[in-house]
Amino acid sequence: MDREKIEMAIKEKAKDGKIPCAICFKIADDFGIPKKELTKVLNEMKIKIGQCQLGCFE
């Protein structure tokens, strides 16, 4: 996992400390990492998931 590239992708897409759920799915797929691994990175970066596809996070 290339953490630096993943963080850069997150920073490019995040706005106001949030990133849409669908974008998280795409980033995880693009980098070939499990979605759970991406959530660990998001938590460490203090980025919240917004616009959840399941309606869990707004």
C-alpha positions in Angstrom: 0.0 0.0 0.0 1.4 3.4 -1.0 0.1 5.4 1.9 1.4 8.7 0.6 -0.4 8.4 -2.7 -3.6 7.3 -1.0 -3.4 10.3 1.3 -2.9 12.6 -1.7 -6.0 11.1 -3.4 -8.0 11.6 -0.3 -6.8 15.2 0.2 -7.7 16.0 -3.5 -11.3 14.8 -3.0 -12.1 15.8 0.6 -13.8 19.1 1.2 -14.3 20.7 4.6 -12.9 17.6 6.3 -15.4 15.3 4.6 -15.3 12.9 1.6 -18.3 11.2 -0.1 -18.7 7.5 0.5 -18.8 6.7 -3.3 -15.4 8.4 -3.6 -14.0 6.3 -0.8 -15.2 3.2 -2.6 -13.4 4.4 -5.8 -10.1 5.2 -4.0 -10.1 1.8 -2.3 -10.7 0.1 -5.6 -8.2 2.2 -7.5 -5.4 1.4 -5.0 -6.6 -2.3 -4.5 -7.0 -2.0 -0.8 -9.9 -3.2 1.4 -12.4 -0.5 2.3 -11.7 -1.1 6.0 -8.1 -0.2 5.4 -9.1 3.0 3.8 -11.3 3.9 6.8 -8.3 3.5 9.1 -6.4 6.1 6.9 -9.4 8.4 7.0 -9.6 8.2 10.8 -5.9 8.9 11.2 -6.3 11.9 8.8 -9.4 13.1 10.7 -11.5 13.0 7.5 -15.2 12.0 7.9 -17.3 10.1 5.4 -20.2 12.1 4.1 -23.0 11.3 1.7 -23.1 7.7 2.7 -24.6 5.3 0.2 -26.4 3.6 3.0 -27.6 6.8 4.7 -25.4 6.2 7.8 -23.4 9.4 7.5 -24.5 12.7 6.1 
